[in-house]
Amino acid sequence: MDELGHLIAGFEKQDIKTEHMTLDQVDQMKALSGTYESLFSRKAMKFRSMGLGDKNLSEDDYRQLIHEEYTFLKRPVFIVNDQIFIGNSKKVIETLAQSLS
């Protein structure tokens, strides 16, 4: 994310640790991404500790888990106009940078 520092200076930032996401916010991100699963991070420590890898999670499950526990949201998430950029893979960051230039 360091390479985007100058590009994202004007973004509104929400610290989801202290300012929890509303269900409306989660739903808005889903509307842009297509699925709740695409927003869900399997790398969260609680994913394993809760035994979620052994469960067949539904879209409703993903929605509720993301809302209840911020660590289940794949981050960072950028919303630019009507596009959503999820995660910090090189491809996502490059596409975000292109959309901002």
C-alpha positions in Angstrom: 0.0 0.0 0.0 2.9 2.3 0.4 3.1 2.7 -3.4 -0.5 4.2 -3.3 0.1 6.6 -0.5 0.1 9.7 -2.6 -2.9 8.4 -4.7 -5.2 7.7 -1.8 -4.6 10.8 0.2 -8.0 12.1 -0.6 -9.9 9.0 0.4 -12.2 8.9 3.3 -10.8 6.3 5.7 -12.9 4.2 8.2 -11.1 2.5 11.0 -13.4 -0.6 11.2 -11.8 -1.6 14.5 -13.2 1.3 16.3 -16.0 2.4 13.9 -17.8 -0.8 13.1 -19.3 -1.4 9.7 -23.1 -1.3 9.4 -25.0 -4.0 7.6 -25.8 -1.4 5.0 -22.1 -0.8 4.4 -21.5 -4.6 4.0 -24.5 -4.8 1.7 -23.3 -1.9 -0.4 -19.9 -3.6 -0.8 -21.6 -6.8 -1.8 -23.7 -5.0 -4.4 -20.4 -3.8 -6.0 -18.4 -7.0 -5.6 -21.2 -9.5 -6.5 -20.9 -11.8 -3.5 -20.2 -11.6 0.2 -17.7 -14.4 -0.2 -15.6 -12.1 -2.4 -15.3 -9.7 0.6 -14.4 -12.5 3.1 -10.9 -13.2 4.3 -10.0 -16.8 5.0 -6.7 -15.5 6.4 -8.3 -14.2 9.5 -7.0 -16.0 12.6 -10.6 -16.5 13.7 -11.3 -18.4 10.5 -9.3 -21.4 11.8 -10.0 -21.0 15.5 -13.8 -21.0 14.8 -13.5 -24.1 12.6 -15.0 -22.3 9.7 -12.9 -24.1 7.1 -14.8 -27.3 7.9 -18.2 -25.6 7.3 -20.1 -25.0 4.1 -20.8 -21.3 4.5 -23.7 -19.6 2.8 -23.8 -16.0 1.6 -25.8 -15.1 4.7 -23.1 -16.6 6.8 -20.4 -14.6 5.1 -22.5 -11.4 5.5 -23.1 -12.0 9.2 -19.5 -12.9 9.9 -18.1 -9.9 8.1 -20.5 -7.6 10.0 -19.8 -9.2 13.4 -16.0 -9.4 13.1 -14.0 -6.8 11.2 -11.1 -9.3 10.7 -13.2 -11.3 8.3 -13.3 -8.4 5.8 -10.6 -8.8 3.2 -8.7 -5.5 3.3 -8.0 -3.0 2.1 -11.3 -2.1 0.4 -11.4 0.9 -1.9 -14.6 2.2 -3.5 -14.1 4.6 -6.4 -17.3 5.8 -8.0 -19.1 2.5 -8.7 -16.1 0.2 -8.6 -14.8 -1.8 -5.7 -11.2 -2.9 -5.2 -10.7 -5.6 -2.6 -7.3 -6.7 -1.2 -3.8 -5.8 -1.8 -2.7 -8.1 -4.6 -0.4 -6.5 -7.2 -3.2 -6.7 -9.8 -5.8 -5.0 -7.6 -3.4 -2.2 -6.7 -2.4 -1.7 -10.3 -6.0 -1.5 -11.4 -6.8 0.9 -8.6 -3.9 3.1 -9.5 -5.0 3.1 -13.1 -8.6 4.1 -12.2 -7.2 7.0 -10.1 -5.0 8.4 -12.7 
